[in-house]
Amino acid sequence: MTTENTIGIVAGVLTGMAALPQLVKVIRERDGRQLSPAMLLVLVSGLSCWVAYGVLREDWPVIITNAFSAFINTSILILRQVYLKK
């Protein structure tokens, strides 16, 4: 693995981890009303585009880190909807 790939993966993981405290808060409080679904949808859409871009360029750091971020933010969006129904 090159230094560039390592830096890319570390940067992406740190960026993806930024949403983890929000995910933990939503799970603990079983409440996601304070979150904007439009913001989450736009964010997940952008992250999905980054994954597609990474696939087209065969750029694994871009694919892995943005897929991780998309997973975390999709989880937040799904849990928000699940807790709103209860």
Phi and psi in degrees as a GROMACS rama.xvg file:
@    title "Ramachandran Plot"
@    xaxis  label "Phi"
@    yaxis  label "Psi"
@TYPE xy
-80.917  163.774  THR-2
-61.1208  -39.1936  THR-3
-61.4388  -44.0662  GLU-4
-63.5032  -41.6481  ASN-5
-62.2937  -46.3869  THR-6
-62.2179  -42.3681  ILE-7
-61.3476  -43.4512  GLY-8
-67.4492  -44.6544  ILE-9
-61.2483  -45.4074  VAL-10
-61.4968  -44.0966  ALA-11
-67.1292  -40.2442  GLY-12
-65.5979  -43.1933  VAL-13
-61.8816  -41.3128  LEU-14
-63.7789  -43.6682  THR-15
-65.0487  -35.2618  GLY-16
-69.5869  -17.6002  MET-17
-59.2981  -28.8564  ALA-18
-86.7397  -11.0453  ALA-19
-60.6785  -42.6968  LEU-20
-59.4749  -35.2305  PRO-21
-66.7536  -42.3463  GLN-22
-60.9045  -45.251  LEU-23
-62.0353  -41.9213  VAL-24
-62.5713  -44.3039  LYS-25
-62.7987  -41.5044  VAL-26
-66.7252  -47.0427  ILE-27
-62.727  -45.1153  ARG-28
-87.171  -11.5402  GLU-29
50.487  43.5399  ARG-30
-151.667  127.176  ASP-31
-127.353  18.0421  GLY-32
-60.5633  -29.2586  ARG-33
-73.8768  -9.68151  GLN-34
-92.78  141.372  LEU-35
-85.3783  116.438  SER-36
-65.2163  -32.4124  PRO-37
-63.2634  -43.6283  ALA-38
-62.1332  -44.0724  MET-39
-64.6482  -40.2911  LEU-40
-64.6864  -42.4566  LEU-41
-64.5333  -43.8022  VAL-42
-61.969  -48.2916  LEU-43
-63.8219  -37.699  VAL-44
-63.0709  -45.1795  SER-45
-62.9004  -43.2805  GLY-46
-63.384  -38.221  LEU-47
-64.4946  -38.3465  SER-48
-64.244  -38.7779  CYS-49
-63.2536  -38.8449  TRP-50
-62.6753  -46.1069  VAL-51
-60.5854  -42.8184  ALA-52
-59.356  -45.6212  TYR-53
-62.1305  -39.3457  GLY-54
-63.2077  -46.2394  VAL-55
-61.9965  -34.936  LEU-56
-91.6864  -4.32761  ARG-57
55.1481  45.5698  GLU-58
-107.744  94.7287  ASP-59
-61.648  -39.4861  TRP-60
-59.4044  -40.096  PRO-61
-66.3023  -42.9706  VAL-62
-63.8301  -53.1116  ILE-63
-63.8104  -48.8467  ILE-64
-70.7999  -37.683  THR-65
-75.5497  -31.139  ASN-66
-65.2598  -41.1669  ALA-67
-60.3495  -48.0141  PHE-68
-62.4491  -41.7391  SER-69
-63.0673  -39.8853  ALA-70
-61.9638  -48.1446  PHE-71
-60.9668  -47.6621  ILE-72
-71.9496  -32.3451  ASN-73
-66.0258  -39.1818  THR-74
-60.9253  -42.76  SER-75
-61.8312  -45.1611  ILE-76
-62.4758  -43.9584  LEU-77
-64.5292  -46.6496  ILE-78
-63.352  -36.5179  LEU-79
-56.9788  -46.9628  ARG-80
-67.6464  -42.0454  GLN-81
-60.7407  -46.5174  VAL-82
-71.462  -26.6645  TYR-83
-68.6989  -31.1589  LEU-84
-74.6729  -20.034  LYS-85
